[in-house]
Amino acid sequence: MVGKMTRINLDLECAKIGENIISEAKKNNLKIKELETLIQKSLGIIEEDGIYAFYVYLKSKDAFRENSQGNIILKNIWKLLKNEKLKLAIGEYNEKEVENTFQKLCENLENHAKAIGEQK
């Protein structure tokens, strides 16, 4: 065996991210109801249009302006992607790194989808 595969409990990690998002929003006096609406729209976009569209949408919501709703969401998603067990992102949270990472994730997902389609 080449290496030991590590497991991650995504439900638990997502719950932690959710708690962090709410905590940061409260600390920055952001309106929780508006944040919930942004999260719901973001999830709809990721489901309908994919991971890169999700990034573009949050970028349009000031994802790189400190303490904005978009910033709090995307920064916490970045932390999840950098999780030592997932290792889907490297580098610091900045526009260039985040955009490059989401582009690569999108390309990788497209390649996996094509491979699955070819197997059928």
Secondary structure, DSSP 8 states (H G I E B T S, - for coil): ---------HHHHHHHHHHHHHHHHHHTT--HHHHHHHHHHHHHHHHHH-HHHHHHHHHHTTTTSTT-HHHHHHHHHHHHHT-TTT----S-SSHHHHHHHHHHHHHHHHHHHHHHHHH-
